[in-house]
Amino acid sequence: MKRSAIQRKTPLRNRAPMARKPMQKRRKTAQKASSDTRWRSERYLAFVRSLPCCVCGGPATDAHHVIGLHWGLSGMGTTAPDSFAMPACRECHQAIHASPEMQARQPGWLIDTINHGLDHFTDEPIVGALADALEFIAAKEDAHG
């Protein structure tokens, strides 16, 4: 069956285009200060670097922050708090990042590092941050195994 075009009773009028407001330029929003509330201490990191490497026992040059344990401390461009750092030489630091087996050993290394820190420091907020980190690790390890 052939269809024919519907006939209009009145022809379409040419209307003036709708009056439109010009687009406003978006204002750049002020950059908010970093909302990162993770504990940071250059003094504690310097202490961590002064300890022997947690893997090989050689002189440490880096403070390695815990990675890969699914504790929610790092990832997506963030670094774990400084209380979750351990001493590592450059070679071992790279090996930790490359090896899931070595990453699984981090809780033991962290506990040793934190205990050294608690023996060394007596002032807040370092002692409080380290005590909180030990408690956090214990809770994660209890839940895991």
Sequence and secondary structure as in RCSB ss.txt:
>XXXX:A:sequence
MKRSAIQRKTPLRNRAPMARKPMQKRRKTAQKASSDTRWRSERYLAFVRSLPCCVCGGPATDAHHVIGLHWGLSG
MGTTAPDSFAMPACRECHQAIHASPEMQARQPGWLIDTINHGLDHFTDEPIVGALADALEFIAAKEDAHG
>XXXX:A:secstr
        SS                               HHHHHHHHHSB TTT SB  EEEE  SS SSSSB
TTB   GGGEEEE HHHHHHHHH HHHHTTHHHHHHHHHHHHHHH  STTHHHHHHHHHHHHHHHHHHH 
